[in-house]
Amino acid sequence: MLQIDQIKELCREYKETTSKADNSLRELFTQMRAVRRQEAALLVKFSAVNRTLLEIKRDTQRSPLLEQDAHNRHPSTDLHAHVQTSEAPIQILPAEGS
């Protein structure tokens, strides 16, 4: 049969063990909450990156028309602008055999 001192020692060990387990569980739950906060922050960032990528994709799909329009407006492709800004005079050469 167990003596009173042995029972007291077992109770003390039980309390110590359960206290350590409780502390470990509290720490674990605290860490889990921190991980969930980080996960939520990453999801927000991921959503922002995803929106940006979708905007880039949308803009890229429209860009050939925008590039063509910008190219058409560029002074080097504008015939009138080229003629007006040309420094060399236009020379008319006589036809061969004249």
Biotite code that builds the C-alpha atoms (Angstrom):
import biotite.structure as struc

atoms = struc.array([
    struc.Atom([0.000, 0.000, 0.000], chain_id="A", res_id=1, res_name="MET", atom_name="CA", element="C"),
    struc.Atom([1.118, 3.521, -0.752], chain_id="A", res_id=2, res_name="LEU", atom_name="CA", element="C"),
    struc.Atom([2.131, 5.698, 2.094], chain_id="A", res_id=3, res_name="GLN", atom_name="CA", element="C"),
    struc.Atom([0.904, 9.253, 2.524], chain_id="A", res_id=4, res_name="ILE", atom_name="CA", element="C"),
    struc.Atom([4.292, 10.699, 1.559], chain_id="A", res_id=5, res_name="ASP", atom_name="CA", element="C"),
    struc.Atom([4.257, 8.708, -1.692], chain_id="A", res_id=6, res_name="GLN", atom_name="CA", element="C"),
    struc.Atom([0.740, 9.896, -2.485], chain_id="A", res_id=7, res_name="ILE", atom_name="CA", element="C"),
    struc.Atom([1.749, 13.512, -1.805], chain_id="A", res_id=8, res_name="LYS", atom_name="CA", element="C"),
    struc.Atom([4.796, 13.097, -4.080], chain_id="A", res_id=9, res_name="GLU", atom_name="CA", element="C"),
    struc.Atom([2.663, 11.616, -6.869], chain_id="A", res_id=10, res_name="LEU", atom_name="CA", element="C"),
    struc.Atom([0.171, 14.488, -6.528], chain_id="A", res_id=11, res_name="CYS", atom_name="CA", element="C"),
    struc.Atom([2.984, 17.032, -6.677], chain_id="A", res_id=12, res_name="ARG", atom_name="CA", element="C"),
    struc.Atom([4.454, 15.367, -9.796], chain_id="A", res_id=13, res_name="GLU", atom_name="CA", element="C"),
    struc.Atom([0.992, 15.231, -11.375], chain_id="A", res_id=14, res_name="TYR", atom_name="CA", element="C"),
    struc.Atom([0.414, 18.946, -10.711], chain_id="A", res_id=15, res_name="LYS", atom_name="CA", element="C"),
    struc.Atom([3.869, 19.818, -12.025], chain_id="A", res_id=16, res_name="GLU", atom_name="CA", element="C"),
    struc.Atom([3.370, 17.730, -15.152], chain_id="A", res_id=17, res_name="THR", atom_name="CA", element="C"),
    struc.Atom([-0.097, 19.130, -15.852], chain_id="A", res_id=18, res_name="THR", atom_name="CA", element="C"),
    struc.Atom([1.164, 22.659, -15.222], chain_id="A", res_id=19, res_name="SER", atom_name="CA", element="C"),
    struc.Atom([3.980, 22.143, -17.749], chain_id="A", res_id=20, res_name="LYS", atom_name="CA", element="C"),
    struc.Atom([1.500, 20.667, -20.215], chain_id="A", res_id=21, res_name="ALA", atom_name="CA", element="C"),
    struc.Atom([-0.858, 23.629, -19.727], chain_id="A", res_id=22, res_name="ASP", atom_name="CA", element="C"),
    struc.Atom([1.993, 26.067, -20.290], chain_id="A", res_id=23, res_name="ASN", atom_name="CA", element="C"),
    struc.Atom([3.098, 24.171, -23.373], chain_id="A", res_id=24, res_name="SER", atom_name="CA", element="C"),
    struc.Atom([-0.442, 24.221, -24.746], chain_id="A", res_id=25, res_name="LEU", atom_name="CA", element="C"),
    struc.Atom([-0.787, 27.955, -24.065], chain_id="A", res_id=26, res_name="ARG", atom_name="CA", element="C"),
    struc.Atom([2.497, 28.589, -25.865], chain_id="A", res_id=27, res_name="GLU", atom_name="CA", element="C"),
    struc.Atom([1.395, 26.385, -28.752], chain_id="A", res_id=28, res_name="LEU", atom_name="CA", element="C"),
    struc.Atom([-1.929, 28.229, -29.090], chain_id="A", res_id=29, res_name="PHE", atom_name="CA", element="C"),
    struc.Atom([-0.112, 31.569, -28.946], chain_id="A", res_id=30, res_name="THR", atom_name="CA", element="C"),
    struc.Atom([2.178, 30.421, -31.734], chain_id="A", res_id=31, res_name="GLN", atom_name="CA", element="C"),
    struc.Atom([-0.813, 29.158, -33.733], chain_id="A", res_id=32, res_name="MET", atom_name="CA", element="C"),
    struc.Atom([-2.507, 32.559, -33.422], chain_id="A", res_id=33, res_name="ARG", atom_name="CA", element="C"),
    struc.Atom([0.694, 34.247, -34.602], chain_id="A", res_id=34, res_name="ALA", atom_name="CA", element="C"),
    struc.Atom([0.883, 31.883, -37.576], chain_id="A", res_id=35, res_name="VAL", atom_name="CA", element="C"),
    struc.Atom([-2.773, 32.601, -38.431], chain_id="A", res_id=36, res_name="ARG", atom_name="CA", element="C"),
    struc.Atom([-2.095, 36.345, -38.313], chain_id="A", res_id=37, res_name="ARG", atom_name="CA", element="C"),
    struc.Atom([0.896, 35.866, -40.621], chain_id="A", res_id=38, res_name="GLN", atom_name="CA", element="C"),
    struc.Atom([-1.213, 33.692, -42.908], chain_id="A", res_id=39, res_name="GLU", atom_name="CA", element="C"),
    struc.Atom([-3.907, 36.377, -43.066], chain_id="A", res_id=40, res_name="ALA", atom_name="CA", element="C"),
    struc.Atom([-1.294, 39.034, -43.850], chain_id="A", res_id=41, res_name="ALA", atom_name="CA", element="C"),
    struc.Atom([0.163, 36.843, -46.592], chain_id="A", res_id=42, res_name="LEU", atom_name="CA", element="C"),
    struc.Atom([-3.291, 36.277, -48.054], chain_id="A", res_id=43, res_name="LEU", atom_name="CA", element="C"),
    struc.Atom([-3.832, 40.025, -48.188], chain_id="A", res_id=44, res_name="VAL", atom_name="CA", element="C"),
    struc.Atom([-0.470, 40.455, -49.940], chain_id="A", res_id=45, res_name="LYS", atom_name="CA", element="C"),
    struc.Atom([-1.212, 37.552, -52.282], chain_id="A", res_id=46, res_name="PHE", atom_name="CA", element="C"),
    struc.Atom([-4.560, 39.098, -53.182], chain_id="A", res_id=47, res_name="SER", atom_name="CA", element="C"),
    struc.Atom([-2.873, 42.423, -53.939], chain_id="A", res_id=48, res_name="ALA", atom_name="CA", element="C"),
    struc.Atom([-0.244, 40.715, -56.099], chain_id="A", res_id=49, res_name="VAL", atom_name="CA", element="C"),
    struc.Atom([-2.925, 38.699, -57.853], chain_id="A", res_id=50, res_name="ASN", atom_name="CA", element="C"),
    struc.Atom([-4.942, 41.870, -58.594], chain_id="A", res_id=51, res_name="ARG", atom_name="CA", element="C"),
    struc.Atom([-1.810, 43.546, -59.927], chain_id="A", res_id=52, res_name="THR", atom_name="CA", element="C"),
    struc.Atom([-1.039, 40.570, -62.157], chain_id="A", res_id=53, res_name="LEU", atom_name="CA", element="C"),
    struc.Atom([-4.601, 40.570, -63.475], chain_id="A", res_id=54, res_name="LEU", atom_name="CA", element="C"),
    struc.Atom([-4.330, 44.296, -64.219], chain_id="A", res_id=55, res_name="GLU", atom_name="CA", element="C"),
    struc.Atom([-1.025, 43.724, -66.009], chain_id="A", res_id=56, res_name="ILE", atom_name="CA", element="C"),
    struc.Atom([-2.565, 40.888, -68.003], chain_id="A", res_id=57, res_name="LYS", atom_name="CA", element="C"),
    struc.Atom([-5.554, 43.054, -68.903], chain_id="A", res_id=58, res_name="ARG", atom_name="CA", element="C"),
    struc.Atom([-3.280, 45.948, -69.885], chain_id="A", res_id=59, res_name="ASP", atom_name="CA", element="C"),
    struc.Atom([-1.043, 43.626, -71.867], chain_id="A", res_id=60, res_name="THR", atom_name="CA", element="C"),
    struc.Atom([-3.998, 42.299, -73.793], chain_id="A", res_id=61, res_name="GLN", atom_name="CA", element="C"),
    struc.Atom([-4.960, 45.863, -74.660], chain_id="A", res_id=62, res_name="ARG", atom_name="CA", element="C"),
    struc.Atom([-1.403, 47.053, -75.261], chain_id="A", res_id=63, res_name="SER", atom_name="CA", element="C"),
    struc.Atom([-1.047, 46.063, -78.956], chain_id="A", res_id=64, res_name="PRO", atom_name="CA", element="C"),
    struc.Atom([-3.770, 48.574, -79.782], chain_id="A", res_id=65, res_name="LEU", atom_name="CA", element="C"),
    struc.Atom([-2.232, 51.137, -77.453], chain_id="A", res_id=66, res_name="LEU", atom_name="CA", element="C"),
    struc.Atom([1.219, 50.558, -78.892], chain_id="A", res_id=67, res_name="GLU", atom_name="CA", element="C"),
    struc.Atom([-0.095, 50.850, -82.434], chain_id="A", res_id=68, res_name="GLN", atom_name="CA", element="C"),
    struc.Atom([-1.932, 54.033, -81.521], chain_id="A", res_id=69, res_name="ASP", atom_name="CA", element="C"),
    struc.Atom([1.173, 55.436, -79.819], chain_id="A", res_id=70, res_name="ALA", atom_name="CA", element="C"),
    struc.Atom([3.294, 54.407, -82.815], chain_id="A", res_id=71, res_name="HIS", atom_name="CA", element="C"),
    struc.Atom([0.893, 56.141, -85.159], chain_id="A", res_id=72, res_name="ASN", atom_name="CA", element="C"),
    struc.Atom([1.189, 59.313, -83.111], chain_id="A", res_id=73, res_name="ARG", atom_name="CA", element="C"),
    struc.Atom([4.980, 59.214, -82.863], chain_id="A", res_id=74, res_name="HIS", atom_name="CA", element="C"),
    struc.Atom([6.551, 62.096, -84.847], chain_id="A", res_id=75, res_name="PRO", atom_name="CA", element="C"),
    struc.Atom([8.972, 59.821, -86.685], chain_id="A", res_id=76, res_name="SER", atom_name="CA", element="C"),
    struc.Atom([6.056, 57.955, -88.241], chain_id="A", res_id=77, res_name="THR", atom_name="CA", element="C"),
    struc.Atom([3.991, 61.037, -88.979], chain_id="A", res_id=78, res_name="ASP", atom_name="CA", element="C"),
    struc.Atom([4.644, 61.935, -92.631], chain_id="A", res_id=79, res_name="LEU", atom_name="CA", element="C"),
    struc.Atom([3.752, 65.611, -92.215], chain_id="A", res_id=80, res_name="HIS", atom_name="CA", element="C"),
    struc.Atom([5.925, 65.974, -89.123], chain_id="A", res_id=81, res_name="ALA", atom_name="CA", element="C"),
    struc.Atom([8.816, 64.268, -90.914], chain_id="A", res_id=82, res_name="HIS", atom_name="CA", element="C"),
    struc.Atom([8.557, 66.510, -93.963], chain_id="A", res_id=83, res_name="VAL", atom_name="CA", element="C"),
    struc.Atom([8.167, 69.648, -91.886], chain_id="A", res_id=84, res_name="GLN", atom_name="CA", element="C"),
    struc.Atom([11.112, 68.840, -89.610], chain_id="A", res_id=85, res_name="THR", atom_name="CA", element="C"),
    struc.Atom([13.366, 67.555, -92.377], chain_id="A", res_id=86, res_name="SER", atom_name="CA", element="C"),
    struc.Atom([16.402, 69.793, -92.763], chain_id="A", res_id=87, res_name="GLU", atom_name="CA", element="C"),
    struc.Atom([17.452, 68.441, -96.172], chain_id="A", res_id=88, res_name="ALA", atom_name="CA", element="C"),
    struc.Atom([15.645, 70.066, -99.116], chain_id="A", res_id=89, res_name="PRO", atom_name="CA", element="C"),
    struc.Atom([13.779, 67.758, -101.437], chain_id="A", res_id=90, res_name="ILE", atom_name="CA", element="C"),
    struc.Atom([15.581, 67.512, -104.763], chain_id="A", res_id=91, res_name="GLN", atom_name="CA", element="C"),
    struc.Atom([13.847, 66.600, -107.983], chain_id="A", res_id=92, res_name="ILE", atom_name="CA", element="C"),
    struc.Atom([16.234, 64.749, -110.250], chain_id="A", res_id=93, res_name="LEU", atom_name="CA", element="C"),
    struc.Atom([15.786, 64.767, -114.027], chain_id="A", res_id=94, res_name="PRO", atom_name="CA", element="C"),
    struc.Atom([14.465, 61.566, -115.523], chain_id="A", res_id=95, res_name="ALA", atom_name="CA", element="C"),
    struc.Atom([17.029, 59.299, -117.172], chain_id="A", res_id=96, res_name="GLU", atom_name="CA", element="C"),
    struc.Atom([17.581, 59.972, -120.840], chain_id="A", res_id=97, res_name="GLY", atom_name="CA", element="C"),
    struc.Atom([16.662, 63.650, -120.623], chain_id="A", res_id=98, res_name="SER", atom_name="CA", element="C"),
])
